[in-house]
Amino acid sequence: MGTIIGREMEMRTLAECMQSQRSELVAVYGRRRIGKTFLIKE
């Protein structure tokens, strides 16, 4: 797969949510074709 460039803040936020002991709801939104699904999968 490719490399994510320029999404450090988003990746950090997702990582914090994944490691949280609480239930977390994350909504990822934005224009189409900007890499939302790729960001989540990585």
mmCIF entry with sequence, helices, sheets and N, C-alpha, C, O atoms, coordinates in Angstrom:
data_MODEL
# 
_entry.id   MODEL 
# 
_entity.id                         1 
_entity.type                       polymer 
_entity.pdbx_number_of_molecules   1 
# 
_entity_poly.entity_id                      1 
_entity_poly.type                           'polypeptide(L)' 
_entity_poly.nstd_linkage                   no 
_entity_poly.nstd_monomer                   no 
_entity_poly.pdbx_seq_one_letter_code       MGTIIGREMEMRTLAECMQSQRSELVAVYGRRRIGKTFLIKE 
_entity_poly.pdbx_seq_one_letter_code_can   MGTIIGREMEMRTLAECMQSQRSELVAVYGRRRIGKTFLIKE 
_entity_poly.pdbx_strand_id                 A 
# 
loop_
_entity_poly_seq.entity_id 
_entity_poly_seq.num 
_entity_poly_seq.mon_id 
_entity_poly_seq.hetero 
1 1  MET n 
1 2  GLY n 
1 3  THR n 
1 4  ILE n 
1 5  ILE n 
1 6  GLY n 
1 7  ARG n 
1 8  GLU n 
1 9  MET n 
1 10 GLU n 
1 11 MET n 
1 12 ARG n 
1 13 THR n 
1 14 LEU n 
1 15 ALA n 
1 16 GLU n 
1 17 CYS n 
1 18 MET n 
1 19 GLN n 
1 20 SER n 
1 21 GLN n 
1 22 ARG n 
1 23 SER n 
1 24 GLU n 
1 25 LEU n 
1 26 VAL n 
1 27 ALA n 
1 28 VAL n 
1 29 TYR n 
1 30 GLY n 
1 31 ARG n 
1 32 ARG n 
1 33 ARG n 
1 34 ILE n 
1 35 GLY n 
1 36 LYS n 
1 37 THR n 
1 38 PHE n 
1 39 LEU n 
1 40 ILE n 
1 41 LYS n 
1 42 GLU n 
# 
_struct_asym.id          A 
_struct_asym.entity_id   1 
# 
loop_
_struct_conf.conf_type_id 
_struct_conf.id 
_struct_conf.pdbx_PDB_helix_id 
_struct_conf.beg_label_comp_id 
_struct_conf.beg_label_asym_id 
_struct_conf.beg_label_seq_id 
_struct_conf.pdbx_beg_PDB_ins_code 
_struct_conf.end_label_comp_id 
_struct_conf.end_label_asym_id 
_struct_conf.end_label_seq_id 
_struct_conf.pdbx_end_PDB_ins_code 
_struct_conf.beg_auth_comp_id 
_struct_conf.beg_auth_asym_id 
_struct_conf.beg_auth_seq_id 
_struct_conf.end_auth_comp_id 
_struct_conf.end_auth_asym_id 
_struct_conf.end_auth_seq_id 
_struct_conf.pdbx_PDB_helix_class 
_struct_conf.details 
_struct_conf.pdbx_PDB_helix_length 
HELX_P HELX_P1 AA1 GLU A 8  ? GLN A 19 ? GLU A 8  GLN A 19 1 ? 12 
HELX_P HELX_P2 AA2 LYS A 36 ? LYS A 41 ? LYS A 36 LYS A 41 1 ? 6  
# 
_struct_conf_type.id          HELX_P 
_struct_conf_type.criteria    ? 
_struct_conf_type.reference   ? 
# 
loop_
_atom_site.group_PDB 
_atom_site.id 
_atom_site.type_symbol 
_atom_site.label_atom_id 
_atom_site.label_alt_id 
_atom_site.label_comp_id 
_atom_site.label_asym_id 
_atom_site.label_entity_id 
_atom_site.label_seq_id 
_atom_site.pdbx_PDB_ins_code 
_atom_site.Cartn_x 
_atom_site.Cartn_y 
_atom_site.Cartn_z 
_atom_site.occupancy 
_atom_site.B_iso_or_equiv 
_atom_site.pdbx_formal_charge 
_atom_site.auth_seq_id 
_atom_site.auth_comp_id 
_atom_site.auth_asym_id 
_atom_site.auth_atom_id 
_atom_site.pdbx_PDB_model_num 
ATOM 1   N N  . MET A 1 1  ? 0.833   -1.192 0.000  1.00 0.00 ? 1  MET A N  1 
ATOM 2   C CA . MET A 1 1  ? 0.000   0.000  0.000  1.00 0.00 ? 1  MET A CA 1 
ATOM 3   C C  . MET A 1 1  ? 0.871   1.246  0.000  1.00 0.00 ? 1  MET A C  1 
ATOM 4   O O  . MET A 1 1  ? 2.094   1.168  0.123  1.00 0.00 ? 1  MET A O  1 
ATOM 5   N N  . GLY A 1 2  ? 0.234   2.375  -0.137 1.00 0.00 ? 2  GLY A N  1 
ATOM 6   C CA . GLY A 1 2  ? 0.934   3.654  -0.189 1.00 0.00 ? 2  GLY A CA 1 
ATOM 7   C C  . GLY A 1 2  ? 1.298   4.176  1.182  1.00 0.00 ? 2  GLY A C  1 
ATOM 8   O O  . GLY A 1 2  ? 1.153   3.485  2.191  1.00 0.00 ? 2  GLY A O  1 
ATOM 9   N N  . THR A 1 3  ? 1.767   5.393  1.201  1.00 0.00 ? 3  THR A N  1 
ATOM 10  C CA . THR A 1 3  ? 2.187   6.057  2.420  1.00 0.00 ? 3  THR A CA 1 
ATOM 11  C C  . THR A 1 3  ? 1.282   7.249  2.677  1.00 0.00 ? 3  THR A C  1 
ATOM 12  O O  . THR A 1 3  ? 0.873   7.946  1.748  1.00 0.00 ? 3  THR A O  1 
ATOM 13  N N  . ILE A 1 4  ? 0.976   7.472  3.939  1.00 0.00 ? 4  ILE A N  1 
ATOM 14  C CA . ILE A 1 4  ? 0.167   8.627  4.312  1.00 0.00 ? 4  ILE A CA 1 
ATOM 15  C C  . ILE A 1 4  ? 1.104   9.793  4.582  1.00 0.00 ? 4  ILE A C  1 
ATOM 16  O O  . ILE A 1 4  ? 2.024   9.682  5.392  1.00 0.00 ? 4  ILE A O  1 
ATOM 17  N N  . ILE A 1 5  ? 0.872   10.902 3.907  1.00 0.00 ? 5  ILE A N  1 
ATOM 18  C CA . ILE A 1 5  ? 1.701   12.089 4.064  1.00 0.00 ? 5  ILE A CA 1 
ATOM 19  C C  . ILE A 1 5  ? 0.825   13.238 4.535  1.00 0.00 ? 5  ILE A C  1 
ATOM 20  O O  . ILE A 1 5  ? -0.235  13.484 3.958  1.00 0.00 ? 5  ILE A O  1 
ATOM 21  N N  . GLY A 1 6  ? 1.252   13.944 5.574  1.00 0.00 ? 6  GLY A N  1 
ATOM 22  C CA . GLY A 1 6  ? 0.557   15.141 6.021  1.00 0.00 ? 6  GLY A CA 1 
ATOM 23  C C  . GLY A 1 6  ? -0.686  14.886 6.850  1.00 0.00 ? 6  GLY A C  1 
ATOM 24  O O  . GLY A 1 6  ? -1.542  15.766 6.944  1.00 0.00 ? 6  GLY A O  1 
ATOM 25  N N  . ARG A 1 7  ? -0.816  13.726 7.448  1.00 0.00 ? 7  ARG A N  1 
ATOM 26  C CA . ARG A 1 7  ? -1.999  13.420 8.254  1.00 0.00 ? 7  ARG A CA 1 
ATOM 27  C C  . ARG A 1 7  ? -1.609  13.003 9.671  1.00 0.00 ? 7  ARG A C  1 
ATOM 28  O O  . ARG A 1 7  ? -2.260  12.148 10.272 1.00 0.00 ? 7  ARG A O  1 
ATOM 29  N N  . GLU A 1 8  ? -0.555  13.602 10.197 1.00 0.00 ? 8  GLU A N  1 
ATOM 30  C CA . GLU A 1 8  ? -0.070  13.214 11.520 1.00 0.00 ? 8  GLU A CA 1 
ATOM 31  C C  . GLU A 1 8  ? -1.116  13.453 12.606 1.00 0.00 ? 8  GLU A C  1 
ATOM 32  O O  . GLU A 1 8  ? -1.313  12.599 13.471 1.00 0.00 ? 8  GLU A O  1 
ATOM 33  N N  . MET A 1 9  ? -1.787  14.599 12.571 1.00 0.00 ? 9  MET A N  1 
ATOM 34  C CA . MET A 1 9  ? -2.781  14.913 13.594 1.00 0.00 ? 9  MET A CA 1 
ATOM 35  C C  . MET A 1 9  ? -3.937  13.914 13.553 1.00 0.00 ? 9  MET A C  1 
ATOM 36  O O  . MET A 1 9  ? -4.388  13.441 14.597 1.00 0.00 ? 9  MET A O  1 
ATOM 37  N N  . GLU A 1 10 ? -4.415  13.595 12.352 1.00 0.00 ? 10 GLU A N  1 
ATOM 38  C CA . GLU A 1 10 ? -5.518  12.656 12.216 1.00 0.00 ? 10 GLU A CA 1 
ATOM 39  C C  . GLU A 1 10 ? -5.112  11.261 12.667 1.00 0.00 ? 10 GLU A C  1 
ATOM 40  O O  . GLU A 1 10 ? -5.884  10.571 13.334 1.00 0.00 ? 10 GLU A O  1 
ATOM 41  N N  . MET A 1 11 ? -3.906  10.845 12.305 1.00 0.00 ? 11 MET A N  1 
ATOM 42  C CA . MET A 1 11 ? -3.424  9.525  12.707 1.00 0.00 ? 11 MET A CA 1 
ATOM 43  C C  . MET A 1 11 ? -3.256  9.448  14.222 1.00 0.00 ? 11 MET A C  1 
ATOM 44  O O  . MET A 1 11 ? -3.556  8.419  14.828 1.00 0.00 ? 11 MET A O  1 
ATOM 45  N N  . ARG A 1 12 ? -2.783  10.524 14.833 1.00 0.00 ? 12 ARG A N  1 
ATOM 46  C CA . ARG A 1 12 ? -2.620  10.552 16.282 1.00 0.00 ? 12 ARG A CA 1 
ATOM 47  C C  . ARG A 1 12 ? -3.978  10.453 16.979 1.00 0.00 ? 12 ARG A C  1 
ATOM 48  O O  . ARG A 1 12 ? -4.123  9.730  17.965 1.00 0.00 ? 12 ARG A O  1 
ATOM 49  N N  . THR A 1 13 ? -4.969  11.179 16.465 1.00 0.00 ? 13 THR A N  1 
ATOM 50  C CA . THR A 1 13 ? -6.310  11.142 17.053 1.00 0.00 ? 13 THR A CA 1 
ATOM 51  C C  . THR A 1 13 ? -6.906  9.739  16.963 1.00 0.00 ? 13 THR A C  1 
ATOM 52  O O  . THR A 1 13 ? -7.471  9.242  17.937 1.00 0.00 ? 13 THR A O  1 
ATOM 53  N N  . LEU A 1 14 ? -6.782  9.102  15.803 1.00 0.00 ? 14 LEU A N  1 
ATOM 54  C CA . LEU A 1 14 ? -7.303  7.748  15.651 1.00 0.00 ? 14 LEU A CA 1 
ATOM 55  C C  . LEU A 1 14 ? -6.585  6.768  16.579 1.00 0.00 ? 14 LEU A C  1 
ATOM 56  O O  . LEU A 1 14 ? -7.224  5.893  17.163 1.00 0.00 ? 14 LEU A O  1 
ATOM 57  N N  . ALA A 1 15 ? -5.284  6.903  16.719 1.00 0.00 ? 15 ALA A N  1 
ATOM 58  C CA . ALA A 1 15 ? -4.516  6.019  17.598 1.00 0.00 ? 15 ALA A CA 1 
ATOM 59  C C  . ALA A 1 15 ? -4.948  6.194  19.052 1.00 0.00 ? 15 ALA A C  1 
ATOM 60  O O  . ALA A 1 15 ? -5.066  5.210  19.782 1.00 0.00 ? 15 ALA A O  1 
ATOM 61  N N  . GLU A 1 16 ? -5.186  7.437  19.481 1.00 0.00 ? 16 GLU A N  1 
ATOM 62  C CA . GLU A 1 16 ? -5.644  7.688  20.841 1.00 0.00 ? 16 GLU A CA 1 
ATOM 63  C C  . GLU A 1 16 ? -7.001  7.047  21.095 1.00 0.00 ? 16 GLU A C  1 
ATOM 64  O O  . GLU A 1 16 ? -7.241  6.485  22.163 1.00 0.00 ? 16 GLU A O  1 
ATOM 65  N N  . CYS A 1 17 ? -7.878  7.134  20.118 1.00 0.00 ? 17 CYS A N  1 
ATOM 66  C CA . CYS A 1 17 ? -9.202  6.526  20.261 1.00 0.00 ? 17 CYS A CA 1 
ATOM 67  C C  . CYS A 1 17 ? -9.107  5.007  20.336 1.00 0.00 ? 17 CYS A C  1 
ATOM 68  O O  . CYS A 1 17 ? -9.833  4.375  21.103 1.00 0.00 ? 17 CYS A O  1 
ATOM 69  N N  . MET A 1 18 ? -8.219  4.423  19.546 1.00 0.00 ? 18 MET A N  1 
ATOM 70  C CA . MET A 1 18 ? -8.062  2.968  19.553 1.00 0.00 ? 18 MET A CA 1 
ATOM 71  C C  . MET A 1 18 ? -7.502  2.462  20.877 1.00 0.00 ? 18 MET A C  1 
ATOM 72  O O  . MET A 1 18 ? -7.826  1.350  21.294 1.00 0.00 ? 18 MET A O  1 
ATOM 73  N N  . GLN A 1 19 ? -6.671  3.253  21.542 1.00 0.00 ? 19 GLN A N  1 
ATOM 74  C CA . GLN A 1 19 ? -6.042  2.823  22.787 1.00 0.00 ? 19 GLN A CA 1 
ATOM 75  C C  . GLN A 1 19 ? -6.844  3.215  24.023 1.00 0.00 ? 19 GLN A C  1 
ATOM 76  O O  . GLN A 1 19 ? -6.479  2.848  25.140 1.00 0.00 ? 19 GLN A O  1 
ATOM 77  N N  . SER A 1 20 ? -7.916  3.945  23.837 1.00 0.00 ? 20 SER A N  1 
ATOM 78  C CA . SER A 1 20 ? -8.729  4.404  24.952 1.00 0.00 ? 20 SER A CA 1 
ATOM 79  C C  . SER A 1 20 ? -9.426  3.228  25.627 1.00 0.00 ? 20 SER A C  1 
ATOM 80  O O  . SER A 1 20 ? -9.783  2.248  24.973 1.00 0.00 ? 20 SER A O  1 
ATOM 81  N N  . GLN A 1 21 ? -9.613  3.333  26.926 1.00 0.00 ? 21 GLN A N  1 
ATOM 82  C CA . GLN A 1 21 ? -10.332 2.316  27.689 1.00 0.00 ? 21 GLN A CA 1 
ATOM 83  C C  . GLN A 1 21 ? -11.839 2.533  27.623 1.00 0.00 ? 21 GLN A C  1 
ATOM 84  O O  . GLN A 1 21 ? -12.611 1.668  28.035 1.00 0.00 ? 21 GLN A O  1 
ATOM 85  N N  . ARG A 1 22 ? -12.260 3.691  27.103 1.00 0.00 ? 22 ARG A N  1 
ATOM 86  C CA . ARG A 1 22 ? -13.677 4.017  26.978 1.00 0.00 ? 22 ARG A CA 1 
ATOM 87  C C  . ARG A 1 22 ? -14.157 3.689  25.575 1.00 0.00 ? 22 ARG A C  1 
ATOM 88  O O  . ARG A 1 22 ? -13.362 3.484  24.658 1.00 0.00 ? 22 ARG A O  1 
ATOM 89  N N  . SER A 1 23 ? -15.472 3.645  25.429 1.00 0.00 ? 23 SER A N  1 
ATOM 90  C CA . SER A 1 23 ? -16.047 3.527  24.089 1.00 0.00 ? 23 SER A CA 1 
ATOM 91  C C  . SER A 1 23 ? -15.851 4.854  23.376 1.00 0.00 ? 23 SER A C  1 
ATOM 92  O O  . SER A 1 23 ? -16.029 5.912  23.979 1.00 0.00 ? 23 SER A O  1 
ATOM 93  N N  . GLU A 1 24 ? -15.494 4.813  22.124 1.00 0.00 ? 24 GLU A N  1 
ATOM 94  C CA . GLU A 1 24 ? -15.257 6.018  21.344 1.00 0.00 ? 24 GLU A CA 1 
ATOM 95  C C  . GLU A 1 24 ? -16.067 5.951  20.054 1.00 0.00 ? 24 GLU A C  1 
ATOM 96  O O  . GLU A 1 24 ? -16.190 4.890  19.442 1.00 0.00 ? 24 GLU A O  1 
ATOM 97  N N  . LEU A 1 25 ? -16.607 7.068  19.656 1.00 0.00 ? 25 LEU A N  1 
ATOM 98  C CA . LEU A 1 25 ? -17.287 7.188  18.372 1.00 0.00 ? 25 LEU A CA 1 
ATOM 99  C C  . LEU A 1 25 ? -16.475 8.165  17.530 1.00 0.00 ? 25 LEU A C  1 
ATOM 100 O O  . LEU A 1 25 ? -16.267 9.313  17.923 1.00 0.00 ? 25 LEU A O  1 
ATOM 101 N N  . VAL A 1 26 ? -16.025 7.705  16.383 1.00 0.00 ? 26 VAL A N  1 
ATOM 102 C CA . VAL A 1 26 ? -15.210 8.531  15.508 1.00 0.00 ? 26 VAL A CA 1 
ATOM 103 C C  . VAL A 1 26 ? -15.953 8.710  14.189 1.00 0.00 ? 26 VAL A C  1 
ATOM 104 O O  . VAL A 1 26 ? -16.324 7.732  13.540 1.00 0.00 ? 26 VAL A O  1 
ATOM 105 N N  . ALA A 1 27 ? -16.164 9.947  13.801 1.00 0.00 ? 27 ALA A N  1 
ATOM 106 C CA . ALA A 1 27 ? -16.780 10.255 12.507 1.00 0.00 ? 27 ALA A CA 1 
ATOM 107 C C  . ALA A 1 27 ? -15.708 10.839 11.602 1.00 0.00 ? 27 ALA A C  1 
ATOM 108 O O  . ALA A 1 27 ? -15.082 11.847 11.931 1.00 0.00 ? 27 ALA A O  1 
ATOM 109 N N  . VAL A 1 28 ? -15.507 10.203 10.472 1.00 0.00 ? 28 VAL A N  1 
ATOM 110 C CA . VAL A 1 28 ? -14.533 10.681 9.489  1.00 0.00 ? 28 VAL A CA 1 
ATOM 111 C C  . VAL A 1 28 ? -15.324 11.186 8.297  1.00 0.00 ? 28 VAL A C  1 
ATOM 112 O O  . VAL A 1 28 ? -16.055 10.433 7.654  1.00 0.00 ? 28 VAL A O  1 
ATOM 113 N N  . TYR A 1 29 ? -15.170 12.460 8.016  1.00 0.00 ? 29 TYR A N  1 
ATOM 114 C CA . TYR A 1 29 ? -15.929 13.043 6.912  1.00 0.00 ? 29 TYR A CA 1 
ATOM 115 C C  . TYR A 1 29 ? -15.037 13.963 6.101  1.00 0.00 ? 29 TYR A C  1 
ATOM 116 O O  . TYR A 1 29 ? -13.979 14.396 6.558  1.00 0.00 ? 29 TYR A O  1 
ATOM 117 N N  . GLY A 1 30 ? -15.477 14.247 4.911  1.00 0.00 ? 30 GLY A N  1 
ATOM 118 C CA . GLY A 1 30 ? -14.726 15.127 4.026  1.00 0.00 ? 30 GLY A CA 1 
ATOM 119 C C  . GLY A 1 30 ? -15.147 14.903 2.591  1.00 0.00 ? 30 GLY A C  1 
ATOM 120 O O  . GLY A 1 30 ? -16.017 14.082 2.300  1.00 0.00 ? 30 GLY A O  1 
ATOM 121 N N  . ARG A 1 31 ? -14.527 15.633 1.713  1.00 0.00 ? 31 ARG A N  1 
ATOM 122 C CA . ARG A 1 31 ? -14.822 15.491 0.288  1.00 0.00 ? 31 ARG A CA 1 
ATOM 123 C C  . ARG A 1 31 ? -14.512 14.067 -0.158 1.00 0.00 ? 31 ARG A C  1 
ATOM 124 O O  . ARG A 1 31 ? -13.770 13.333 0.496  1.00 0.00 ? 31 ARG A O  1 
ATOM 125 N N  . ARG A 1 32 ? -15.094 13.710 -1.269 1.00 0.00 ? 32 ARG A N  1 
ATOM 126 C CA . ARG A 1 32 ? -14.822 12.370 -1.784 1.00 0.00 ? 32 ARG A CA 1 
ATOM 127 C C  . ARG A 1 32 ? -13.425 12.313 -2.397 1.00 0.00 ? 32 ARG A C  1 
ATOM 128 O O  . ARG A 1 32 ? -12.890 13.312 -2.877 1.00 0.00 ? 32 ARG A O  1 
ATOM 129 N N  . ARG A 1 33 ? -12.859 11.114 -2.362 1.00 0.00 ? 33 ARG A N  1 
ATOM 130 C CA . ARG A 1 33 ? -11.567 10.825 -2.991 1.00 0.00 ? 33 ARG A CA 1 
ATOM 131 C C  . ARG A 1 33 ? -10.387 11.569 -2.357 1.00 0.00 ? 33 ARG A C  1 
ATOM 132 O O  . ARG A 1 33 ? -9.460  11.974 -3.057 1.00 0.00 ? 33 ARG A O  1 
ATOM 133 N N  . ILE A 1 34 ? -10.423 11.747 -1.029 1.00 0.00 ? 34 ILE A N  1 
ATOM 134 C CA . ILE A 1 34 ? -9.279  12.379 -0.367 1.00 0.00 ? 34 ILE A CA 1 
ATOM 135 C C  . ILE A 1 34 ? -8.553  11.420 0.578  1.00 0.00 ? 34 ILE A C  1 
ATOM 136 O O  . ILE A 1 34 ? -7.608  11.820 1.257  1.00 0.00 ? 34 ILE A O  1 
ATOM 137 N N  . GLY A 1 35 ? -8.991  10.150 0.628  1.00 0.00 ? 35 GLY A N  1 
ATOM 138 C CA . GLY A 1 35 ? -8.257  9.151  1.396  1.00 0.00 ? 35 GLY A CA 1 
ATOM 139 C C  . GLY A 1 35 ? -8.832  8.818  2.763  1.00 0.00 ? 35 GLY A C  1 
ATOM 140 O O  . GLY A 1 35 ? -8.093  8.365  3.637  1.00 0.00 ? 35 GLY A O  1 
ATOM 141 N N  . LYS A 1 36 ? -10.116 9.026  2.975  1.00 0.00 ? 36 LYS A N  1 
ATOM 142 C CA . LYS A 1 36 ? -10.717 8.720  4.275  1.00 0.00 ? 36 LYS A CA 1 
ATOM 143 C C  . LYS A 1 36 ? -10.615 7.227  4.591  1.00 0.00 ? 36 LYS A C  1 
ATOM 144 O O  . LYS A 1 36 ? -10.176 6.849  5.678  1.00 0.00 ? 36 LYS A O  1 
ATOM 145 N N  . THR A 1 37 ? -11.015 6.395  3.659  1.00 0.00 ? 37 THR A N  1 
ATOM 146 C CA . THR A 1 37 ? -10.978 4.946  3.876  1.00 0.00 ? 37 THR A CA 1 
ATOM 147 C C  . THR A 1 37 ? -9.542  4.467  4.046  1.00 0.00 ? 37 THR A C  1 
ATOM 148 O O  . THR A 1 37 ? -9.270  3.635  4.912  1.00 0.00 ? 37 THR A O  1 
ATOM 149 N N  . PHE A 1 38 ? -8.626  4.975  3.243  1.00 0.00 ? 38 PHE A N  1 
ATOM 150 C CA . PHE A 1 38 ? -7.220  4.583  3.356  1.00 0.00 ? 38 PHE A CA 1 
ATOM 151 C C  . PHE A 1 38 ? -6.673  4.959  4.731  1.00 0.00 ? 38 PHE A C  1 
ATOM 152 O O  . PHE A 1 38 ? -5.953  4.173  5.347  1.00 0.00 ? 38 PHE A O  1 
ATOM 153 N N  . LEU A 1 39 ? -7.008  6.152  5.215  1.00 0.00 ? 39 LEU A N  1 
ATOM 154 C CA . LEU A 1 39 ? -6.554  6.604  6.530  1.00 0.00 ? 39 LEU A CA 1 
ATOM 155 C C  . LEU A 1 39 ? -7.038  5.654  7.620  1.00 0.00 ? 39 LEU A C  1 
ATOM 156 O O  . LEU A 1 39 ? -6.270  5.285  8.509  1.00 0.00 ? 39 LEU A O  1 
ATOM 157 N N  . ILE A 1 40 ? -8.293  5.262  7.557  1.00 0.00 ? 40 ILE A N  1 
ATOM 158 C CA . ILE A 1 40 ? -8.859  4.362  8.577  1.00 0.00 ? 40 ILE A CA 1 
ATOM 159 C C  . ILE A 1 40 ? -8.208  2.990  8.517  1.00 0.00 ? 40 ILE A C  1 
ATOM 160 O O  . ILE A 1 40 ? -7.890  2.408  9.554  1.00 0.00 ? 40 ILE A O  1 
ATOM 161 N N  . LYS A 1 41 ? -8.008  2.467  7.313  1.00 0.00 ? 41 LYS A N  1 
ATOM 162 C CA . LYS A 1 41 ? -7.413  1.143  7.175  1.00 0.00 ? 41 LYS A CA 1 
ATOM 163 C C  . LYS A 1 41 ? -5.975  1.111  7.662  1.00 0.00 ? 41 LYS A C  1 
ATOM 164 O O  . LYS A 1 41 ? -5.539  0.100  8.212  1.00 0.00 ? 41 LYS A O  1 
ATOM 165 N N  . GLU A 1 42 ? -5.249  2.162  7.480  1.00 0.00 ? 42 GLU A N  1 
ATOM 166 C CA . GLU A 1 42 ? -3.855  2.207  7.909  1.00 0.00 ? 42 GLU A CA 1 
ATOM 167 C C  . GLU A 1 42 ? -3.770  2.393  9.397  1.00 0.00 ? 42 GLU A C  1 
ATOM 168 O O  . GLU A 1 42 ? -2.672  2.456  9.950  1.00 0.00 ? 42 GLU A O  1 
# 
